[in-house]
Structure formats: structure tokens, C-alpha cells
Amino acid sequence: MCNTNTTTATAAASMASPDDKNPLLPPGHIYLTLLPLPKASGRSDKAEDLKSFASQPPQKPSITGSASPNQRLLPSPSETLKEAGSLFRLSFPIALTALLLYSRSVLSMLFLGSLGDLPLAAGSLAIAFANITGYSVLSGLSLGMEPLCSQAFGANQPRLLSLTFYRTVLFLLCSSLPIALLWLYMSRFLLFLGQDPDITALAQTYLLFSLPDLLSFSLIHPIRIYLRSQGVTRPLTAAAAFAAAVHLPANYLLVIRLHLGAPGVAAAAAASNIALLLCLLPHVPRGPTAECLGGWGPLARLAAPSCASVCLEWWWYELMILLCGLLPDPRPAVASMGVLIQTTALVYVFPSSLGIGVSTRVGNELGANRPSRARVSAAVSVLLAAVMGLAAMVFAAGVRERWGRMFTEDSEILRMTAAALPVVGLCELGNCPQTVGCGVLRGTARPARAAHVNLGAFYLVGTPVAVGLGFWLGLGFVGLWMGLLAAQVCCAGLMLHAVGTTDWEAQARRAQVLTCTGPPPPPPESAAATEVKVEGEEEAAKLMDKEEKEGTKGVICCYEPLISLKVCDLER
């Protein structure tokens, strides 16, 4: 940009070393800024000012006009209330949408249970396999577009928003092909692992009727993130309500009237997802261009760790079910684990919605070069997450004797559920802050940090503790949940440390690089302003001589020094 009221000078320039480059930064990217000089009356004064500024070392530019807001450890009460309102307006519709979608899974399980033990077991096995190999992968990969879209919206880059959306759709469609092949041959894989042939055969049929979900979710996930990153949530809630309304009559028609059994439940779920997609299609951006076929680098580098972060936590719960099958009395243990996982899935709706909300808010503010507001949003969301964790803990402890009766009347299952619910409540005390902290990291485009935290907390801490307490020390079912508690506490501590040590100004600079769609356009030929890069005293003197010889009047020269930043600082 040109400043027509001041004359600017050039500072020394340097590029970051190749070893320090961040993979998210395009090669050879440089930062440009203006160094204002006081007005001078004569050419000699200008030359002296140019020489003095050229001899000064480059300084890191400041994103904000005042550093004081970023130096405050805690936001003011007015900032807290304002940000809490923004987060509530964004997170509440997301939570309502998630509850509507959660009701569909509960309804599917009820219809499977009404068909008998074999369809229920086969459907549960098929859903678990689909979660591990398909749904979690697509959900995790789609989260790679979340920081790109939220920061692009904050930076007022609608073109980048549209490009990221279509690139993600293509990326998920390509990823669905190997998943579909795996689903087609699921029976061979499960029979090799020693699963029951009858259950496996019916589970294979269930998955075949679920194949349309791969296409549906390859579009649903990107549309949801595309809208959420812009703060648009009402269409998502309306579409989820319509899909939930379709789900019940579809199950009744296919399962009760047409007697399709477990495959009918899968077909009804697929039809419900297609209805959800049809409601969201009017909100997609304009048609794709050939440009979306390239430039997948930043998206892929964000999608891979995002997928790892989601899958590592998701898969750990499936591992818990497998460990329950190794206990001395596995049948009530597996059943109780299923009840408790359904409970945690219900409670998880609220911190995950807040995590999505803060991810959007942080990304928007960083994209708009407002790091202080991003810091306030992160701090307020962590505070709200702590309150959620306390509420969940009190709820779990208060309903420990009655909650299990909503699912079963088996005395052994009720005993195990009541014994583990207080531990589940303590787990939520750590799960809520760590889920929101993960959302903050996504908003700052640091999913790799979250993936490392989940890997260390769940598999290097939680798994050994669960195995040790559950089997070696004989605590059994409760010991497995104690392992989850250890994992959640460790994960929460590491996530909060990552959020608390974030350099928000560095993240704002990084967001500006991430949302750059290309080099700045060249100035028009008729423009009077001329941009010149000057390095050192000799170039400044030559420029002044040239300006004096040409005798141009009214021509404004903007000298934009190239200021390099160490890329390693951007990951803090």
C-alpha cells in the first residue's frame, strides 16, 4: 500500500533460512510493510532520512496498533461477556444440530434392537467398523478445511473460501474410493479375525446398504464447515431437523412394512443423509473452476493431522470395547460400556459445539488481523469449558443410580454402570477443556499439535493405565475407565498448555500467509504511484538522484522494505 502523506525508506531485507521454513508457507514468500518518515522540506532532508533508515536493522512488524491488549493475561469483564455472547450465538445452533443428528443414531439402535439379538449385534458390528474405517476418516479429513475457511472469511477472501470447499469435496471423494473397497470386502477381513460367520454376513449386508453415505458425507462435511466458518448455522439446523423427520418414517417403511430387517435400518439412515444433503445443496458456492484441481498442498498438510487427531481419540473408545471383551465376565461389561459410550457421546455434543464455535471465532479474528480478539475468544471458551466440565461431573454423579435403567433392567449391567458413572463424570472434567483447546488449535491451523497430544495422552498414558488397572491390579471394568480418566487429564493439561503459550501475533502473521491466494496484482499502467524496493544507502541515493533528474512533480514513491520473519516463531 502507498502512504501519500509520508515518504518511506527501505530497511535491510533477509529471507528465512530453508531449514526454518514452515510447510504451510509458500516458497519464497516475503512480508512487505511501510516505514513512515516525517515530512521534510527539502530533497537533502529526504536523502538524510533515507540513509538513516537504511542503516537501521529490520524490525518485526506489529500486527496491532497497540501491544497492550495482547499483554493482558485475562480479558476484561466487558470483553468476556461480549465474547461469551458471540460464542453462544455460534455454538448453540451447532449443539442443536448435533442433538438432532444424535437422535437418528439412537432411533436406528432402537429399530435394530426390536429385530432381535442377531440384527442388533450385526448392526452394532457394522456401525463400529464403519466408524473406524469410514466416518471418522472423512470427518477428520474434512476438518483440514476449517482453519483455511475461517481465516479466509476473516481476511475477506471469498475466492479462497470457494476454492477450499471444492478442493475438499474432491479430496473426500477420492478418499472414499479405498474406503468403499474396504467395506465391500469387510466380511473376509472380519472372518480372518475370528468373528462369528452369521453376524459377519449380516454386518456385510448392512454395510453394503450404507455405501451411499460415503458420497453423502463427502459433500455434507464440507458444506457444514463452509457455512459454519462464515457464522451461518440456521440452514444446518433446519436441514438436520428435516433429516431427523425423514428418518422415522423411512425406518417404519423399510423395517416394519417392507420387512428388510437390519439392511432396512441402514437404507433408512442413508436416505436420511441424502435428505440432509439435498437441504444443504442450495447453500454451496458457485460452480467449481479448473483452479480447484491444483493447490492442494496447504489443504493436505492440514487434513492429514486433523484426521489423525480425530481418529486417534475415536478409535480409542473402540479399543475400550475390545478390552471389555477380555474381562472375566465380558457380556455385561461390553453392554455397560455401550451404555456409557452412548452417554459420553451425548455429553460430548456440548463441548464439541463450543470447540467448533471457538475454532471459527479464532480463525475469523486471526484472518482479520485481530490477534487480541482471538486471544480473548480462546480464554473465554476455556473458561466456559471448565464450567461445562463441572456441570457434567455433577450430572454424572447425580444420576448414577438411575441412568442405566433407561437402557436395561439387567442387575449386573446396572451395577457396573453405577460404579463407573462417577469416573465418567471426572473424565468429562478433563474432556471439556481439552475438546475446546483442540478447537482453538484448529482455528490457528495447528492440527498437528493436537494429533501429537492425542497420541501421547490416549496411547502412551491412557492405554497402559487402563490395562494395568483393569487387568494387572484387578479393578476390571472401573479400571478401564480410570485409564480414560488418566488420558483425559493428560490431554487437557497438554492442550491448555498449547493454548496458553500461543503467540497470537505470530499466528496472525501466519494466517495472512495462509490466506494468500497468489501474488498481489500489478498496479495499473496509468497509476501515478511507483513501488520501488531499495536496499541500503547506495540504492537510496541512486533513487533520489533519479527522482531529481526526472523532475517529476506530484509523484509519490512507496519504498516497501522486505522484512523477513523466522518461520519457527509462527508455530508458537
LOMISE-520245 format. One record per residue (C-alpha): x, y, z. Coordinates in nm, 3 decimals, padded with zeros to 5 digits, always signed. Layout:
X/Y/Z
...
***
This chain:
+00.000/+00.000/+00.000
+00.108/+00.355/-00.057
+00.102/+00.626/+00.206
+00.056/+00.955/+00.023
+00.131/+01.168/+00.329
+00.474/+01.035/+00.411
+00.788/+00.925/+00.239
+00.912/+00.576/+00.316
+01.254/+00.427/+00.322
+01.395/+00.078/+00.276
+01.521/-00.141/+00.552
+01.763/-00.429/+00.508
+01.597/-00.746/+00.384
+01.661/-01.108/+00.457
+01.480/-01.431/+00.384
+01.427/-01.707/+00.639
+01.664/-01.997/+00.603
+01.529/-02.301/+00.419
+01.567/-02.513/+00.731
+01.331/-02.287/+00.928
+01.052/-02.281/+00.671
+00.705/-02.387/+00.772
+00.542/-02.632/+00.529
+00.230/-02.415/+00.525
+00.420/-02.119/+00.384
+00.460/-02.094/+00.006
+00.826/-02.095/-00.101
+00.996/-01.760/-00.115
+00.713/-01.569/+00.049
+00.810/-01.228/+00.189
+00.639/-00.975/+00.411
+00.605/-00.614/+00.299
+00.545/-00.319/+00.526
+00.580/+00.058/+00.522
+00.817/+00.260/+00.739
+00.678/+00.614/+00.767
+00.914/+00.913/+00.775
+00.834/+01.264/+00.896
+00.772/+01.517/+00.626
+01.080/+01.710/+00.519
+01.101/+02.043/+00.344
+01.383/+01.969/+00.104
+01.545/+01.695/-00.101
+01.856/+01.693/+00.117
+01.648/+01.618/+00.428
+01.483/+01.329/+00.245
+01.816/+01.185/+00.146
+01.944/+01.207/+00.503
+01.630/+01.035/+00.634
+01.661/+00.762/+00.374
+02.021/+00.697/+00.465
+01.947/+00.686/+00.838
+01.659/+00.439/+00.795
+01.854/+00.223/+00.552
+02.128/+00.180/+00.811
+01.884/+00.054/+01.076
+01.830/-00.323/+01.120
+01.491/-00.465/+01.022
+01.232/-00.497/+01.297
+00.943/-00.733/+01.332
+00.627/-00.556/+01.220
+00.340/-00.533/+01.465
+00.001/-00.655/+01.359
-00.189/-00.441/+01.605
-00.154/-00.076/+01.673
-00.112/-00.129/+02.046
+00.052/-00.418/+02.220
-00.120/-00.367/+02.550
-00.431/-00.577/+02.476
-00.216/-00.878/+02.393
-00.013/-00.836/+02.709
-00.312/-00.870/+02.943
-00.334/-01.217/+03.085
-00.713/-01.214/+03.124
-00.983/-01.033/+02.926
-01.185/-00.760/+03.090
-01.540/-00.837/+03.212
-01.694/-00.648/+02.920
-01.478/-00.839/+02.670
-01.568/-01.166/+02.842
-01.943/-01.103/+02.825
-01.929/-00.985/+02.465
-01.724/-01.285/+02.353
-01.939/-01.527/+02.553
-02.242/-01.393/+02.367
-02.070/-01.440/+02.031
-01.971/-01.796/+02.119
-02.322/-01.878/+02.241
-02.485/-01.746/+01.923
-02.249/-01.961/+01.718
-02.236/-02.275/+01.934
-02.600/-02.315/+02.036
-02.734/-02.387/+01.684
-02.441/-02.625/+01.631
-02.530/-02.811/+01.951
-02.896/-02.828/+01.848
-02.791/-02.968/+01.509
-02.571/-03.229/+01.676
-02.854/-03.336/+01.908
-03.087/-03.382/+01.612
-02.829/-03.596/+01.435
-02.764/-03.789/+01.757
-03.136/-03.870/+01.781
-03.112/-04.051/+01.448
-02.844/-04.289/+01.575
-03.050/-04.364/+01.886
-03.355/-04.434/+01.670
-03.154/-04.670/+01.449
-03.036/-04.865/+01.754
-03.395/-04.893/+01.879
-03.511/-05.039/+01.548
-03.216/-05.279/+01.544
-03.296/-05.390/+01.898
-03.658/-05.455/+01.805
-03.542/-05.702/+01.538
-03.365/-05.936/+01.781
-03.019/-06.018/+01.910
-02.861/-06.112/+01.576
-02.960/-05.794/+01.386
-02.860/-05.583/+01.686
-02.518/-05.750/+01.708
-02.463/-05.734/+01.332
-02.573/-05.372/+01.311
-02.352/-05.274/+01.605
-02.055/-05.451/+01.446
-02.117/-05.287/+01.108
-02.155/-04.941/+01.265
-01.835/-04.984/+01.465
-01.645/-05.094/+01.152
-01.791/-04.804/+00.953
-01.696/-04.558/+01.227
-01.337/-04.679/+01.243
-01.268/-04.710/+00.870
-01.502/-04.457/+00.712
-01.696/-04.198/+00.906
-01.410/-04.095/+01.136
-01.169/-04.068/+00.841
-01.399/-03.849/+00.632
-01.485/-03.632/+00.932
-01.120/-03.587/+01.024
-01.006/-03.511/+00.669
-01.279/-03.251/+00.624
-01.155/-03.062/+00.931
-00.845/-02.966/+00.733
-01.054/-02.703/+00.555
-01.182/-02.547/+00.880
-00.886/-02.316/+00.954
-00.848/-02.227/+00.586
-01.214/-02.129/+00.554
-01.248/-01.946/+00.885
-00.929/-01.747/+00.831
-01.018/-01.677/+00.467
-01.357/-01.542/+00.576
-01.190/-01.319/+00.835
-00.945/-01.197/+00.571
-01.234/-01.126/+00.328
-01.115/-01.384/+00.075
-01.435/-01.535/-00.071
-01.241/-01.681/-00.362
-01.022/-01.885/-00.128
-01.335/-01.999/+00.059
-01.487/-02.136/-00.260
-01.164/-02.298/-00.378
-01.109/-02.467/-00.042
-01.463/-02.603/-00.043
-01.435/-02.768/-00.385
-01.085/-02.896/-00.319
-01.210/-03.062/-00.001
-01.504/-03.220/-00.181
-01.273/-03.369/-00.443
-01.031/-03.478/-00.173
-01.304/-03.661/+00.021
-01.447/-03.823/-00.291
-01.105/-03.960/-00.379
-01.060/-04.083/-00.021
-01.398/-04.258/-00.034
-01.289/-04.495/-00.310
-01.048/-04.706/-00.100
-01.295/-04.693/+00.191
-01.568/-04.833/-00.034
-01.339/-05.116/-00.144
-01.264/-05.197/+00.219
-01.634/-05.207/+00.302
-01.702/-05.440/+00.009
-01.453/-05.693/+00.146
-01.528/-05.641/+00.515
-01.656/-05.996/+00.569
-01.327/-06.153/+00.462
-01.138/-05.928/+00.699
-01.365/-05.999/+00.998
-01.375/-06.373/+00.934
-00.997/-06.371/+00.930
-01.009/-06.211/+01.277
-01.235/-06.492/+01.402
-01.572/-06.314/+01.413
-01.898/-06.513/+01.409
-01.993/-06.603/+01.048
-02.365/-06.528/+01.088
-02.305/-06.188/+01.248
-02.037/-06.107/+00.990
-02.259/-06.198/+00.694
-02.542/-05.973/+00.813
-02.298/-05.693/+00.901
-02.160/-05.712/+00.545
-02.510/-05.663/+00.404
-02.567/-05.371/+00.642
-02.252/-05.202/+00.514
-02.348/-05.250/+00.151
-02.666/-05.054/+00.214
-02.455/-04.786/+00.388
-02.227/-04.724/+00.087
-02.427/-04.415/-00.028
-02.319/-04.248/+00.299
-01.966/-04.215/+00.164
-02.091/-03.996/-00.119
-02.329/-03.803/+00.106
-02.071/-03.725/+00.375
-01.812/-03.626/+00.114
-02.043/-03.331/+00.044
-02.217/-03.282/+00.380
-01.898/-03.229/+00.583
-01.751/-02.960/+00.353
-02.085/-02.777/+00.325
-02.126/-02.769/+00.702
-01.775/-02.634/+00.756
-01.813/-02.385/+00.469
-02.126/-02.240/+00.630
-02.001/-02.255/+00.990
-01.682/-02.068/+00.904
-01.899/-01.775/+00.795
-02.114/-01.791/+01.108
-02.411/-01.934/+00.913
-02.577/-02.201/+01.128
-02.955/-02.183/+01.076
-02.955/-02.378/+00.747
-02.761/-02.656/+00.921
-03.015/-02.682/+01.200
-03.310/-02.674/+00.959
-03.152/-02.946/+00.742
-03.080/-03.164/+01.047
-03.440/-03.126/+01.164
-03.569/-03.229/+00.821
-03.334/-03.530/+00.811
-03.447/-03.639/+01.158
-03.810/-03.606/+01.046
-03.740/-03.827/+00.742
-03.555/-04.087/+00.948
-03.852/-04.219/+01.146
-04.095/-04.280/+00.857
-03.812/-04.425/+00.646
-03.736/-04.681/+00.918
-04.103/-04.762/+00.960
-04.149/-04.816/+00.588
-03.834/-05.019/+00.525
-03.813/-05.216/+00.850
-04.175/-05.264/+00.961
-04.373/-05.254/+00.638
-04.123/-05.398/+00.385
-03.953/-05.630/+00.638
-03.600/-05.555/+00.518
-03.457/-05.608/+00.865
-03.114/-05.471/+00.952
-03.037/-05.369/+00.592
-03.356/-05.161/+00.605
-03.217/-04.968/+00.903
-02.901/-04.894/+00.703
-03.104/-04.790/+00.399
-03.319/-04.558/+00.613
-03.008/-04.393/+00.755
-02.867/-04.349/+00.404
-03.197/-04.196/+00.287
-03.192/-03.959/+00.584
-02.840/-03.847/+00.495
-02.943/-03.788/+00.133
-03.232/-03.573/+00.258
-02.984/-03.377/+00.471
-02.761/-03.326/+00.168
-03.046/-03.209/-00.053
-03.136/-02.943/+00.204
-02.777/-02.815/+00.210
-02.705/-02.815/-00.164
-02.864/-02.471/-00.228
-02.600/-02.318/+00.003
-02.290/-02.435/-00.186
-02.078/-02.166/-00.354
-02.071/-02.105/-00.726
-01.959/-02.380/-00.961
-01.602/-02.509/-00.942
-01.327/-02.394/-01.176
-01.018/-02.569/-01.307
-00.820/-02.389/-01.037
-00.960/-02.621/-00.769
-00.774/-02.911/-00.931
-00.443/-02.769/-00.809
-00.305/-02.604/-00.497
-00.394/-02.892/-00.266
-00.073/-02.862/-00.063
-00.193/-02.648/+00.232
-00.521/-02.842/+00.249
-00.348/-03.182/+00.252
-00.096/-03.068/+00.514
-00.383/-02.964/+00.741
-00.616/-03.254/+00.659
-00.372/-03.533/+00.747
-00.303/-03.425/+01.109
-00.669/-03.326/+01.155
-00.771/-03.677/+01.053
-00.509/-03.829/+01.283
-00.631/-03.617/+01.576
-00.994/-03.724/+01.530
-00.923/-04.090/+01.459
-00.678/-04.138/+01.745
-00.942/-04.034/+02.000
-01.233/-04.203/+01.821
-01.051/-04.533/+01.783
-00.950/-04.539/+02.148
-01.314/-04.583/+02.252
-01.346/-04.877/+02.014
-01.032/-05.020/+02.175
-01.203/-04.991/+02.512
-01.487/-05.213/+02.386
-01.236/-05.473/+02.270
-01.067/-05.466/+02.611
-01.403/-05.519/+02.779
-01.435/-05.841/+02.580
-01.120/-05.970/+02.755
-01.255/-05.922/+03.108
-01.362/-06.229/+03.314
-01.734/-06.152/+03.263
-01.735/-05.984/+02.920
-02.106/-05.973/+02.831
-02.227/-05.726/+03.099
-01.901/-05.534/+03.067
-01.946/-05.482/+02.691
-02.313/-05.391/+02.739
-02.232/-05.142/+03.015
-01.953/-04.995/+02.805
-02.201/-04.942/+02.523
-02.439/-04.760/+02.758
-02.162/-04.536/+02.892
-02.023/-04.457/+02.548
-02.370/-04.351/+02.438
-02.379/-04.131/+02.748
-02.043/-03.971/+02.678
-02.146/-03.919/+02.315
-02.450/-03.725/+02.435
-02.248/-03.512/+02.677
-01.977/-03.460/+02.413
-02.225/-03.267/+02.197
-02.186/-02.957/+02.413
-01.804/-02.916/+02.441
-01.762/-03.020/+02.077
-02.009/-02.750/+01.970
-01.821/-02.494/+02.176
-01.495/-02.620/+02.024
-01.636/-02.572/+01.673
-01.756/-02.225/+01.769
-01.424/-02.111/+01.910
-01.239/-02.259/+01.613
-01.450/-02.039/+01.385
-01.410/-01.732/+01.605
-01.034/-01.769/+01.641
-00.990/-01.833/+01.269
-01.203/-01.532/+01.174
-01.016/-01.298/+01.407
-00.672/-01.418/+01.301
-00.768/-01.387/+00.935
-00.882/-01.030/+01.005
-00.550/-00.943/+01.177
-00.705/-00.912/+01.522
-00.490/-01.136/+01.743
-00.607/-00.975/+02.067
-00.967/-01.072/+01.996
-00.858/-01.425/+01.905
-00.681/-01.448/+02.240
-00.994/-01.327/+02.422
-01.209/-01.584/+02.239
-00.971/-01.865/+02.336
-00.962/-01.757/+02.702
-01.340/-01.723/+02.732
-01.403/-02.058/+02.564
-01.167/-02.238/+02.802
-01.348/-02.079/+03.096
-01.685/-02.191/+02.960
-01.546/-02.540/+02.900
-01.439/-02.564/+03.264
-01.795/-02.474/+03.369
-01.930/-02.741/+03.132
-01.695/-02.998/+03.282
-01.813/-02.923/+03.634
-02.177/-02.946/+03.526
-02.115/-03.281/+03.354
-01.939/-03.418/+03.661
-02.227/-03.318/+03.890
-02.479/-03.466/+03.644
-02.297/-03.799/+03.619
-02.268/-03.832/+03.995
-02.632/-03.738/+04.049
-02.786/-03.990/+03.809
-02.552/-04.283/+03.876
-02.827/-04.499/+04.026
-03.099/-04.415/+03.772
-02.927/-04.359/+03.438
-02.870/-04.723/+03.349
-03.240/-04.808/+03.394
-03.317/-04.605/+03.081
-03.135/-04.874/+02.878
-03.170/-05.204/+03.062
-03.303/-05.383/+03.371
-03.012/-05.628/+03.399
-02.880/-05.603/+03.757
-02.514/-05.669/+03.667
-02.512/-05.409/+03.390
-02.677/-05.160/+03.625
-02.415/-05.230/+03.893
-02.125/-05.173/+03.653
-02.283/-04.859/+03.508
-02.344/-04.709/+03.853
-01.987/-04.786/+03.962
-01.831/-04.627/+03.654
-02.050/-04.315/+03.617
-01.862/-04.105/+03.878
-01.538/-04.182/+03.692
-01.710/-04.083/+03.367
-01.801/-03.751/+03.528
-01.439/-03.691/+03.626
-01.339/-03.775/+03.268
-01.570/-03.500/+03.141
-01.398/-03.256/+03.376
-01.089/-03.302/+03.157
-01.265/-03.382/+02.829
-01.449/-03.049/+02.802
-01.139/-02.824/+02.827
-00.932/-03.049/+02.601
-01.205/-03.057/+02.336
-01.228/-02.678/+02.336
-00.849/-02.648/+02.339
-00.839/-02.869/+02.032
-01.084/-02.631/+01.867
-00.852/-02.338/+01.940
-00.561/-02.524/+01.782
-00.773/-02.597/+01.474
-00.861/-02.230/+01.447
-00.491/-02.142/+01.448
-00.420/-02.408/+01.182
-00.213/-02.627/+01.416
-00.386/-02.967/+01.397
-00.052/-03.147/+01.413
-00.008/-03.025/+01.769
-00.348/-03.170/+01.862
-00.264/-03.501/+01.694
+00.059/-03.528/+01.894
-00.129/-03.454/+02.216
-00.395/-03.719/+02.146
-00.133/-03.977/+02.053
+00.064/-03.921/+02.372
-00.233/-03.887/+02.607
-00.452/-04.174/+02.487
-00.197/-04.431/+02.374
+00.116/-04.359/+02.578
-00.066/-04.274/+02.902
-00.430/-04.391/+02.887
-00.378/-04.737/+02.738
-00.105/-04.854/+02.981
-00.303/-04.720/+03.279
-00.623/-04.891/+03.159
-00.451/-05.225/+03.101
-00.257/-05.204/+03.426
-00.554/-05.115/+03.645
-00.811/-05.326/+03.462
-00.613/-05.649/+03.434
-00.296/-05.645/+03.643
-00.442/-05.480/+03.955
-00.781/-05.647/+03.913
-01.000/-05.334/+03.905
-01.175/-05.469/+03.598
-01.435/-05.250/+03.429
-01.377/-04.946/+03.650
-01.002/-04.978/+03.593
-01.054/-04.933/+03.219
-01.240/-04.607/+03.283
-00.963/-04.497/+03.516
-00.733/-04.530/+03.215
-00.961/-04.296/+03.022
-00.952/-04.054/+03.315
-00.571/-04.052/+03.309
-00.576/-03.993/+02.934
-00.825/-03.705/+02.959
-00.637/-03.531/+03.240
-00.310/-03.558/+03.049
-00.474/-03.444/+02.726
-00.641/-03.146/+02.894
-00.314/-03.034/+03.053
-00.123/-03.052/+02.726
-00.397/-02.879/+02.527
-00.429/-02.595/+02.777
-00.051/-02.553/+02.780
-00.053/-02.528/+02.399
-00.330/-02.266/+02.411
-00.173/-02.071/+02.699
+00.168/-02.042/+02.531
+00.031/-01.936/+02.192
+00.197/-01.631/+02.035
-00.115/-01.470/+01.893
+00.063/-01.204/+01.690
+00.274/-01.474/+01.525
-00.041/-01.673/+01.449
-00.200/-01.363/+01.294
+00.103/-01.321/+01.066
+00.080/-01.689/+00.979
-00.290/-01.652/+00.898
-00.208/-01.376/+00.649
+00.030/-01.609/+00.470
-00.214/-01.900/+00.479
-00.494/-01.695/+00.323
-00.281/-01.553/+00.040
-00.420/-01.685/-00.287
-00.134/-01.558/-00.500
+00.099/-01.265/-00.555
-00.055/-00.919/-00.536
-00.188/-00.791/-00.870
+00.037/-00.546/-01.057
-00.062/-00.179/-01.040
-00.242/-00.034/-01.344
-00.028/+00.133/-01.609
-00.195/+00.467/-01.550
-00.120/+00.470/-01.181
+00.094/+00.759/-01.068
+00.238/+00.568/-00.773
+00.553/+00.365/-00.822
+00.668/+00.092/-00.586
+01.041/+00.057/-00.556
+01.245/-00.185/-00.349
+01.560/-00.023/-00.211
+01.839/-00.196/-00.029
+02.099/+00.007/+00.154
+02.239/+00.356/+00.120
+02.362/+00.327/-00.239
+02.021/+00.232/-00.375
+01.854/+00.511/-00.177
+02.098/+00.769/-00.313
+02.052/+00.643/-00.671
+01.679/+00.668/-00.634
+01.696/+01.025/-00.509
+01.928/+01.122/-00.795
+01.691/+00.967/-01.049
+01.394/+01.146/-00.896
+01.575/+01.482/-00.907
+01.686/+01.434/-01.270
+01.339/+01.340/-01.389
+01.191/+01.637/-01.202
+00.860/+01.466/-01.157
+00.614/+01.662/-00.956
+00.335/+01.506/-00.758
+00.476/+01.156/-00.796
+00.460/+00.955/-00.475
+00.717/+00.677/-00.427
+00.646/+00.400/-00.181
+00.953/+00.211/-00.067
+00.843/-00.119/+00.081
+01.126/-00.297/+00.263
+01.134/-00.675/+00.265
+01.117/-00.783/+00.627
+01.185/-01.149/+00.700
+01.039/-01.337/+00.992
+01.166/-01.660/+01.141
+00.909/-01.919/+01.050
+00.978/-02.120/+01.366
+00.815/-01.838/+01.565
+00.488/-01.888/+01.376
+00.423/-02.230/+01.531
+00.429/-02.099/+01.888
***
